[in-house]
Amino acid sequence: MVASDAVVTVSLEVAAGRTLALVGESGCGKTTVGKSILQLIRPTAGEVLFDGVDLSKLRGEALRKRRREFQIIFQDPNAALNPRMTILASVREPLDIAGEGTKAERTQRAMEMLDRVGLSADMAARYPHELSGGQKQRVNIARVLTVRPKVIVCDEVVAALDVSIRAGVLNLFVDLQREYGLTYLFITHDLGVVSHIAARVAVMYLGRFMELAAPDVL
């Protein structure tokens, strides 16, 4: 895949239910790779195969139908949430957009996901400014889970969190993967995060893959 000027040529494969960490210094193209997989940035050449389908060739409704299967969680939990929406409304929003089920069913699904990520029911009526950074990132995880994705791109998802709460959020990702069979592309520059969550690590430098290895080799 040639994603853009930021990424020269990369080739990677992630098995279902596994985690590949993508590491490298700032500006090396990690986020560009993640966004290209999700078609938030269109690759200029190559293929992005997902369940045998080349996502880069899909357009319009065909792409929209597949989007719920691959999601992204961003680094900044504050920027990812609308400050004017309650936590419940934010978590339910993907289902509202998809028009899935009744409003009561969508609300129930959102509440179930809030509970699954370790947030109490009283959080639902709150607004983002009333939550801590770790709680807000758990909200973003819950929102992604509502649409039952198969692949999640995690873009520096604990980098903005206090060191004291990072382990709890990383353990949540591990538990969710076991429970739902999720596949992760975990973008990070922190080798401590890599050793905690990934089976394989790809190292990028100046838009290219330089090495692919197990975490304990790096």
N, C-alpha and C positions, 0 to 999 in steps of 0.2 A: 504494500500500500504506500503510495506517495500522497501525503495528506495536504501539504501546502509548502510554502517556502520554509516554514519552521521545521518540517520533518522531511528528510531526504528520502529514505527508503527504510521501511520496517516490515518485519514479518513475525507474527506471533500466533500462538494457538493456546487457548485456555479450555481445558476439559470441563465438562459440566460438573457443577458442584465443587469446584476447586478455586483456589485463589492464586492469581499471578500478581506479584508486586512489580510496579514500574518505578524505578528510582533514577535519580540524576539531579544535577544542579539546576537551579532556577533558570528558565529560558531554554532548556535543552529540547523541549517539545513534548513533554509528558502529557500535559493537558490537551494539547492538540491531538495527540493520538487518541485519548479518551473521547473527546468530542467527535472525532472522525468516525469512531466505531459506532457512536450513537446517531450519526448523521446530523449533528448540530453544526459540523463543518463538513462540507462535501469533499472527499478525496479527489485529487486531480487525476489519479490513475490507480489501477489495482482493484482489489476486491475486499469486501468486508462480509464474510460468510457467517451467517447465523442460522443454525438448523438447516444448512444446505441452501439457503437463500442469500443472494448477494444484495445486501441492504443498499449499497451504493447505486443500484439500478432501479430501486423503487421510487415512485413519485406519488404525490397526492394522497388519495384515499388508501392506496395499497400500503404506503409507508405509515400512515396514521394508524392503521389496523394493527401494525406490528409494534408500535411505539410502547405500548404498555408492558411489553416483554423485556424491554431494556431501559433502565432508568439511571439517573445520576444523582449523587449527593455531593454538594459543593463544600468548599472549605469554610466559608463564613456562614454560620447558622443564622446570623442576624439578617444578612442581605437576602437569604432564601425565603424569609417569611414576610408576609404583608403585615405591617404594624397595625393596620385598621381591621384586620380579621381576627376573630377569636381562634384559639388553638384548634377547636373542633372544626370550624369552617375551613381552616387551612388544610387539615388532615383529610377532610372529606372532599376537598376541591377537585382532585383528579377524578373521583367517581362522579361528581356533579357534572364535570365537563364531558365525561364519557356517557353520561345519562344511564348509568347502570342501576337497575332496580328502582324501588321507590325511595323517597327521601328518608323515610324511617329506616329502610334497609341500609342505605348508605351511611346514615348516622351510626347505626349499630356496628357496621364494619369499621368505621373510624374509631369508635370507642374501644372496640376489641384490639385494634392495633396500638392505641395509646397504652392500654393495659399491658400488651405484650412487650412493649419497649420499656416498661417500668415506670409509667406515669399514672398517677391516680386520677380518678374520674373528675375530681374537682378542678383539675388542670384545664379541662375542656372549655370552660367559660372564661378563662384568663386570656390575656393578650401577650404577645411576645416580650414586651418590656418587663413583664412580671415574672419571667423565667430566667434561670441562670443559663450560661452558655451551654453547659452539658445537657440541660433539659431541652433547650431549643434544638440541639442537634438530634436528640431522641425524637422530637416532634418531626423533624425532617425525615428520619428513618421510618417512622410510622406512616408518614404520608406516602412515601415510596412503596411501602409494603401493601397499601390498600389495593393496588392494581395487580398484585400477585406477579411481580416480574420474575424473569429467569436469570437475568444478568444485571448487576449493579456496578457502575463505575463509581468508585469512591475517591474523590479528588481532594487529597490532603484533609480528610474529614476530622482528624483530631488535632491538626496543627494549631488551630485557634483556641483550643481548650486548655484549661489549667492542667499541669502535669498530674495533679492529684486525682483528676477524674478521667484521664485518658484511658487508663486500664479498664475501667468499668464499661466504657463505650466500646472498646476493642473486644472485650469479652462478650458484649451483646452481639457484635457482628459475628463472632464465632458461633454463638448459640443459634442465631438466626440461620446461618448457613447449614448447620446440622439439621435444624427443624424443617426448613423449607427447600433444601437442596439448591441454595443460591450459588451462583457463579460470580466471583468478584474480580475486577481489575482494580487493584489498590494502588493509587498514585501517591507517592510519598517521597520525601528526602530523608526520612528518619529511619535508620537501620534498626532501631529498637522496635519500631512498629512492624517492620518487615519480619523480624524474627518471631514476633508474637502471632502473626496471622497468615503468613504466606508459605506455600509449599515450594514455589519457584520465584526467582527474582530476575527481572530483565533490567539491565543497566543501560541508560541512554546518555549520549554525549553529542552535543551539536547536531541534533536531529537524526542520529543513527543509533541502532542497537549495537552495543559494544560487547556484551557478555550476557549469557543466560546460565544461571546456576542456582543451587540450593542456598538458602540464607546463611547457613553455617560456613559456606565456602568463601563468602565475601569478607 
